[in-house]
Amino acid sequence: MAHAQGQQHAHAQGQQHPIGIYLKIWGLLFILSALSYSVDYFHFHGYLRWFLIIVFMLLKAGLIVSVFMHMMWERLALMYAILVPTLLLMVLLGIGALEADYTFFMRSVYFVKGLF
């Protein structure tokens, strides 16, 4: 009941969110950025380096989209309408990246075979 009244009050004055949330997210983004830079500082190499960089990047992007772009306060249907196509595109790009080596190999076999 109190939550519903709070939402009605927030809609009456426009959506105002407490500044504490933004400061906490700003602190988390600073920590994640420091962790991302520390990957190079501690000389991680290979797949572990790229895995850590991508994980920190996705965490930062998720925080920015959810809080600073106000996705956290949107209706669930709107969240699905925005996030599901994005996730599907990422899956398709991943499948394409996984299959790229095979495609490159087959093209090189075909073109080299055609030259001789």
N, CA and C atoms as a LAMMPS dump frame, in Angstrom:
ITEM: TIMESTEP
0
ITEM: NUMBER OF ATOMS
348
ITEM: BOX BOUNDS ff ff ff
-5.0000000000000000e+02 5.0000000000000000e+02
-5.0000000000000000e+02 5.0000000000000000e+02
-5.0000000000000000e+02 5.0000000000000000e+02
ITEM: ATOMS id mol type element x y z
1 1 1 N 0.823 -1.183 0
2 1 2 C 0 0 0
3 1 3 C 0.87 1.252 0
4 2 1 N 1.851 1.262 0.907
5 2 2 C 2.756 2.411 0.967
6 2 3 C 3.605 2.507 -0.287
7 3 1 N 3.969 1.321 -0.855
8 3 2 C 4.767 1.32 -2.082
9 3 3 C 3.968 1.916 -3.238
10 4 1 N 2.664 1.552 -3.33
11 4 2 C 1.803 2.085 -4.391
12 4 3 C 1.638 3.593 -4.245
13 5 1 N 1.49 4.057 -3.012
14 5 2 C 1.367 5.504 -2.803
15 5 3 C 2.664 6.212 -3.171
16 6 1 N 3.793 5.552 -2.872
17 6 2 C 5.089 6.129 -3.233
18 6 3 C 5.259 6.244 -4.727
19 7 1 N 4.778 5.195 -5.46
20 7 2 C 4.872 5.251 -6.919
21 7 3 C 3.974 6.33 -7.487
22 8 1 N 2.76 6.459 -6.933
23 8 2 C 1.861 7.503 -7.422
24 8 3 C 2.448 8.881 -7.151
25 9 1 N 3.09 9.009 -5.997
26 9 2 C 3.712 10.291 -5.665
27 9 3 C 4.875 10.571 -6.608
28 10 1 N 5.638 9.539 -6.937
29 10 2 C 6.771 9.709 -7.848
30 10 3 C 6.281 10.074 -9.241
31 11 1 N 5.189 9.441 -9.696
32 11 2 C 4.663 9.773 -11.019
33 11 3 C 4.059 11.17 -11.035
34 12 1 N 3.488 11.604 -9.901
35 12 2 C 2.889 12.929 -9.853
36 12 3 C 3.954 14.01 -10.004
37 13 1 N 5.146 13.798 -9.434
38 13 2 C 6.202 14.8 -9.508
39 13 3 C 7.225 14.492 -10.589
40 14 1 N 7.018 13.451 -11.368
41 14 2 C 8.045 12.992 -12.277
42 14 3 C 8.882 11.97 -11.547
43 15 1 N 9.577 11.124 -12.27
44 15 2 C 10.326 10.063 -11.612
45 15 3 C 11.58 10.637 -10.986
46 16 1 N 11.614 10.563 -9.672
47 16 2 C 12.798 11.002 -8.944
48 16 3 C 13.317 9.824 -8.154
49 17 1 N 14.54 9.491 -8.398
50 17 2 C 15.156 8.373 -7.715
51 17 3 C 16.163 8.922 -6.716
52 18 1 N 16.365 8.192 -5.63
53 18 2 C 17.303 8.695 -4.621
54 18 3 C 18.722 8.789 -5.173
55 19 1 N 19.4 9.826 -4.808
56 19 2 C 20.754 10.076 -5.306
57 19 3 C 21.721 9.014 -4.822
58 20 1 N 21.378 8.354 -3.703
59 20 2 C 22.258 7.315 -3.169
60 20 3 C 22.474 6.164 -4.136
61 21 1 N 21.432 5.818 -4.888
62 21 2 C 21.569 4.732 -5.868
63 21 3 C 22.596 5.112 -6.931
64 22 1 N 22.519 6.334 -7.409
65 22 2 C 23.46 6.77 -8.445
66 22 3 C 24.879 6.819 -7.919
67 23 1 N 25.05 7.226 -6.667
68 23 2 C 26.402 7.272 -6.103
69 23 3 C 26.961 5.869 -5.894
70 24 1 N 26.098 4.933 -5.453
71 24 2 C 26.562 3.555 -5.292
72 24 3 C 26.946 2.94 -6.639
73 25 1 N 26.143 3.177 -7.649
74 25 2 C 26.452 2.638 -8.978
75 25 3 C 27.714 3.293 -9.524
76 26 1 N 27.879 4.577 -9.268
77 26 2 C 29.1 5.244 -9.705
78 26 3 C 30.314 4.605 -9.031
79 27 1 N 30.204 4.286 -7.754
80 27 2 C 31.291 3.615 -7.05
81 27 3 C 31.561 2.231 -7.612
82 28 1 N 30.491 1.486 -7.914
83 28 2 C 30.674 0.162 -8.516
84 28 3 C 31.342 0.262 -9.888
85 29 1 N 30.945 1.256 -10.664
86 29 2 C 31.575 1.435 -11.98
87 29 3 C 33.056 1.777 -11.834
88 30 1 N 33.386 2.56 -10.823
89 30 2 C 34.797 2.894 -10.582
90 30 3 C 35.576 1.641 -10.199
91 31 1 N 34.992 0.809 -9.337
92 31 2 C 35.669 -0.424 -8.919
93 31 3 C 35.835 -1.375 -10.111
94 32 1 N 34.773 -1.517 -10.923
95 32 2 C 34.867 -2.399 -12.089
96 32 3 C 35.89 -1.882 -13.101
97 33 1 N 35.978 -0.56 -13.253
98 33 2 C 36.991 -0.003 -14.152
99 33 3 C 38.391 -0.274 -13.623
100 34 1 N 38.56 -0.138 -12.312
101 34 2 C 39.872 -0.421 -11.711
102 34 3 C 40.234 -1.897 -11.891
103 35 1 N 39.247 -2.779 -11.729
104 35 2 C 39.514 -4.205 -11.95
105 35 3 C 39.854 -4.48 -13.408
106 36 1 N 39.181 -3.786 -14.307
107 36 2 C 39.456 -3.972 -15.727
108 36 3 C 40.88 -3.537 -16.076
109 37 1 N 41.308 -2.413 -15.505
110 37 2 C 42.679 -1.96 -15.756
111 37 3 C 43.696 -2.849 -15.056
112 38 1 N 43.301 -3.438 -13.935
113 38 2 C 44.246 -4.298 -13.213
114 38 3 C 44.521 -5.598 -13.968
115 39 1 N 43.673 -5.957 -14.892
116 39 2 C 43.93 -7.144 -15.714
117 39 3 C 45.239 -6.967 -16.469
118 40 1 N 45.455 -5.793 -17.037
119 40 2 C 46.723 -5.529 -17.724
120 40 3 C 47.855 -5.296 -16.74
121 41 1 N 47.552 -4.697 -15.601
122 41 2 C 48.606 -4.424 -14.617
123 41 3 C 49.206 -5.726 -14.099
124 42 1 N 48.368 -6.756 -13.891
125 42 2 C 48.861 -8.034 -13.368
126 42 3 C 49.281 -8.992 -14.482
127 43 1 N 49.312 -8.508 -15.711
128 43 2 C 49.832 -9.246 -16.864
129 43 3 C 49.117 -10.571 -17.097
130 44 1 N 47.805 -10.534 -17.073
131 44 2 C 47.076 -11.726 -17.495
132 44 3 C 47.192 -11.845 -19.007
133 45 1 N 47.305 -13.07 -19.496
134 45 2 C 47.468 -13.285 -20.93
135 45 3 C 46.455 -14.303 -21.427
136 46 1 N 46.261 -14.283 -22.719
137 46 2 C 45.447 -15.304 -23.373
138 46 3 C 43.957 -15.135 -23.139
139 47 1 N 43.296 -16.277 -23.07
140 47 2 C 41.839 -16.265 -22.945
141 47 3 C 41.379 -15.708 -21.603
142 48 1 N 42.159 -15.917 -20.553
143 48 2 C 41.776 -15.378 -19.24
144 48 3 C 41.703 -13.856 -19.275
145 49 1 N 42.659 -13.229 -19.958
146 49 2 C 42.664 -11.764 -20.074
147 49 3 C 41.402 -11.28 -20.771
148 50 1 N 41.094 -11.885 -21.917
149 50 2 C 39.929 -11.447 -22.679
150 50 3 C 38.633 -11.778 -21.953
151 51 1 N 38.601 -12.915 -21.272
152 51 2 C 37.411 -13.272 -20.502
153 51 3 C 37.143 -12.236 -19.411
154 52 1 N 38.193 -11.876 -18.663
155 52 2 C 38.018 -10.9 -17.579
156 52 3 C 37.613 -9.532 -18.117
157 53 1 N 38.25 -9.108 -19.204
158 53 2 C 37.916 -7.796 -19.776
159 53 3 C 36.463 -7.768 -20.247
160 54 1 N 36.018 -8.837 -20.897
161 54 2 C 34.637 -8.864 -21.386
162 54 3 C 33.644 -8.95 -20.237
163 55 1 N 33.959 -9.718 -19.201
164 55 2 C 33.057 -9.804 -18.045
165 55 3 C 32.911 -8.44 -17.381
166 56 1 N 34.028 -7.754 -17.148
167 56 2 C 33.953 -6.424 -16.526
168 56 3 C 33.226 -5.437 -17.433
169 57 1 N 33.443 -5.546 -18.725
170 57 2 C 32.76 -4.651 -19.664
171 57 3 C 31.249 -4.878 -19.643
172 58 1 N 30.827 -6.155 -19.633
173 58 2 C 29.396 -6.446 -19.618
174 58 3 C 28.751 -6.029 -18.299
175 59 1 N 29.474 -6.203 -17.202
176 59 2 C 28.927 -5.755 -15.918
177 59 3 C 28.734 -4.241 -15.896
178 60 1 N 29.717 -3.511 -16.397
179 60 2 C 29.59 -2.057 -16.441
180 60 3 C 28.453 -1.628 -17.365
181 61 1 N 28.347 -2.281 -18.518
182 61 2 C 27.263 -1.934 -19.447
183 61 3 C 25.897 -2.242 -18.828
184 62 1 N 25.789 -3.349 -18.112
185 62 2 C 24.526 -3.69 -17.465
186 62 3 C 24.135 -2.685 -16.397
187 63 1 N 25.11 -2.246 -15.617
188 63 2 C 24.812 -1.24 -14.592
189 63 3 C 24.384 0.085 -15.22
190 64 1 N 25.06 0.468 -16.278
191 64 2 C 24.73 1.744 -16.93
192 64 3 C 23.337 1.684 -17.54
193 65 1 N 23.036 0.575 -18.223
194 65 2 C 21.717 0.458 -18.847
195 65 3 C 20.623 0.381 -17.792
196 66 1 N 20.854 -0.379 -16.729
197 66 2 C 19.782 -0.572 -15.744
198 66 3 C 19.521 0.661 -14.903
199 67 1 N 20.544 1.395 -14.534
200 67 2 C 20.337 2.526 -13.619
201 67 3 C 20.354 3.863 -14.354
202 68 1 N 21.419 4.138 -15.08
203 68 2 C 21.533 5.462 -15.691
204 68 3 C 20.602 5.631 -16.892
205 69 1 N 20.223 4.522 -17.529
206 69 2 C 19.252 4.61 -18.623
207 69 3 C 17.859 4.225 -18.143
208 70 1 N 17.68 4.077 -16.833
209 70 2 C 16.388 3.895 -16.168
210 70 3 C 15.668 2.605 -16.567
211 71 1 N 16.41 1.593 -17.043
212 71 2 C 15.769 0.334 -17.419
213 71 3 C 15.239 -0.396 -16.186
214 72 1 N 15.858 -0.179 -15.048
215 72 2 C 15.462 -0.867 -13.814
216 72 3 C 14.049 -0.483 -13.384
217 73 1 N 13.611 0.686 -13.732
218 73 2 C 12.309 1.165 -13.294
219 73 3 C 11.24 1.024 -14.381
220 74 1 N 11.589 0.422 -15.507
221 74 2 C 10.612 0.257 -16.585
222 74 3 C 9.772 -0.993 -16.354
223 75 1 N 8.685 -1.098 -17.1
224 75 2 C 7.84 -2.281 -17.016
225 75 3 C 8.572 -3.467 -17.628
226 76 1 N 8.178 -4.666 -17.189
227 76 2 C 8.851 -5.883 -17.631
228 76 3 C 8.71 -6.089 -19.138
229 77 1 N 7.555 -5.759 -19.702
230 77 2 C 7.346 -5.941 -21.138
231 77 3 C 8.304 -5.063 -21.945
232 78 1 N 8.535 -3.849 -21.473
233 78 2 C 9.466 -2.966 -22.184
234 78 3 C 10.891 -3.468 -22.061
235 79 1 N 11.212 -4.021 -20.881
236 79 2 C 12.548 -4.597 -20.712
237 79 3 C 12.765 -5.744 -21.688
238 80 1 N 11.752 -6.624 -21.81
239 80 2 C 11.875 -7.729 -22.762
240 80 3 C 11.967 -7.21 -24.186
241 81 1 N 11.202 -6.184 -24.515
242 81 2 C 11.215 -5.652 -25.881
243 81 3 C 12.577 -5.079 -26.248
244 82 1 N 13.323 -4.618 -25.29
245 82 2 C 14.634 -4.038 -25.572
246 82 3 C 15.745 -5.077 -25.428
247 83 1 N 15.669 -5.904 -24.4
248 83 2 C 16.779 -6.8 -24.11
249 83 3 C 16.781 -8.079 -24.944
250 84 1 N 15.622 -8.643 -25.249
251 84 2 C 15.591 -9.916 -25.983
252 84 3 C 16.19 -9.785 -27.391
253 85 1 N 15.819 -8.789 -28.207
254 85 2 C 16.487 -8.682 -29.515
255 85 3 C 17.99 -8.454 -29.399
256 86 1 N 18.41 -7.698 -28.387
257 86 2 C 19.842 -7.466 -28.197
258 86 3 C 20.559 -8.774 -27.867
259 87 1 N 19.967 -9.558 -26.96
260 87 2 C 20.592 -10.832 -26.598
261 87 3 C 20.604 -11.799 -27.782
262 88 1 N 19.519 -11.826 -28.562
263 88 2 C 19.498 -12.693 -29.75
264 88 3 C 20.569 -12.285 -30.758
265 89 1 N 20.752 -10.991 -30.939
266 89 2 C 21.802 -10.519 -31.846
267 89 3 C 23.173 -10.937 -31.349
268 90 1 N 23.389 -10.854 -30.033
269 90 2 C 24.676 -11.272 -29.475
270 90 3 C 24.897 -12.771 -29.672
271 91 1 N 23.844 -13.572 -29.522
272 91 2 C 23.969 -15.021 -29.73
273 91 3 C 24.307 -15.309 -31.194
274 92 1 N 23.628 -14.64 -32.117
275 92 2 C 23.91 -14.855 -33.539
276 92 3 C 25.326 -14.425 -33.897
277 93 1 N 25.8 -13.322 -33.334
278 93 2 C 27.179 -12.906 -33.586
279 93 3 C 28.164 -13.922 -33.016
280 94 1 N 27.841 -14.475 -31.855
281 94 2 C 28.7 -15.507 -31.265
282 94 3 C 28.753 -16.75 -32.119
283 95 1 N 27.61 -17.168 -32.643
284 95 2 C 27.582 -18.344 -33.526
285 95 3 C 28.402 -18.067 -34.791
286 96 1 N 28.263 -16.853 -35.325
287 96 2 C 29.044 -16.487 -36.503
288 96 3 C 30.53 -16.479 -36.218
289 97 1 N 30.904 -16.011 -35.038
290 97 2 C 32.323 -15.985 -34.676
291 97 3 C 32.859 -17.398 -34.492
292 98 1 N 32.036 -18.277 -33.915
293 98 2 C 32.489 -19.66 -33.736
294 98 3 C 32.663 -20.366 -35.076
295 99 1 N 31.85 -20.029 -36.035
296 99 2 C 31.893 -20.694 -37.317
297 99 3 C 32.862 -20.014 -38.289
298 100 1 N 33.432 -18.904 -37.912
299 100 2 C 34.289 -18.142 -38.819
300 100 3 C 35.533 -18.922 -39.218
301 101 1 N 36.137 -19.646 -38.299
302 101 2 C 37.339 -20.413 -38.632
303 101 3 C 37.043 -21.479 -39.684
304 102 1 N 35.93 -22.167 -39.508
305 102 2 C 35.558 -23.199 -40.482
306 102 3 C 35.313 -22.573 -41.854
307 103 1 N 34.608 -21.452 -41.893
308 103 2 C 34.334 -20.778 -43.16
309 103 3 C 35.626 -20.301 -43.818
310 104 1 N 36.515 -19.735 -43.011
311 104 2 C 37.801 -19.282 -43.551
312 104 3 C 38.602 -20.462 -44.083
313 105 1 N 38.594 -21.575 -43.353
314 105 2 C 39.315 -22.769 -43.802
315 105 3 C 38.74 -23.291 -45.112
316 106 1 N 37.425 -23.382 -45.206
317 106 2 C 36.803 -23.907 -46.418
318 106 3 C 37.046 -22.986 -47.606
319 107 1 N 37.015 -21.702 -47.398
320 107 2 C 37.287 -20.772 -48.501
321 107 3 C 38.734 -20.863 -48.949
322 108 1 N 39.646 -21.001 -47.988
323 108 2 C 41.046 -21.104 -48.376
324 108 3 C 41.286 -22.406 -49.134
325 109 1 N 40.644 -23.491 -48.732
326 109 2 C 40.782 -24.754 -49.453
327 109 3 C 40.211 -24.61 -50.869
328 110 1 N 39.069 -23.984 -50.987
329 110 2 C 38.438 -23.827 -52.3
330 110 3 C 39.276 -22.948 -53.218
331 111 1 N 39.755 -21.801 -52.701
332 111 2 C 40.502 -20.893 -53.563
333 111 3 C 41.887 -21.42 -53.886
334 112 1 N 42.545 -22.078 -52.936
335 112 2 C 43.855 -22.658 -53.222
336 112 3 C 43.709 -23.794 -54.219
337 113 1 N 42.67 -24.573 -54.102
338 113 2 C 42.415 -25.673 -55.033
339 113 3 C 42.136 -25.129 -56.425
340 114 1 N 41.484 -23.988 -56.502
341 114 2 C 41.171 -23.4 -57.792
342 114 3 C 42.392 -22.802 -58.479
343 115 1 N 43.429 -22.445 -57.702
344 115 2 C 44.633 -21.87 -58.315
345 115 3 C 45.517 -22.922 -58.958
346 116 1 N 45.468 -24.14 -58.464
347 116 2 C 46.368 -25.191 -59.006
348 116 3 C 45.649 -26.154 -59.887
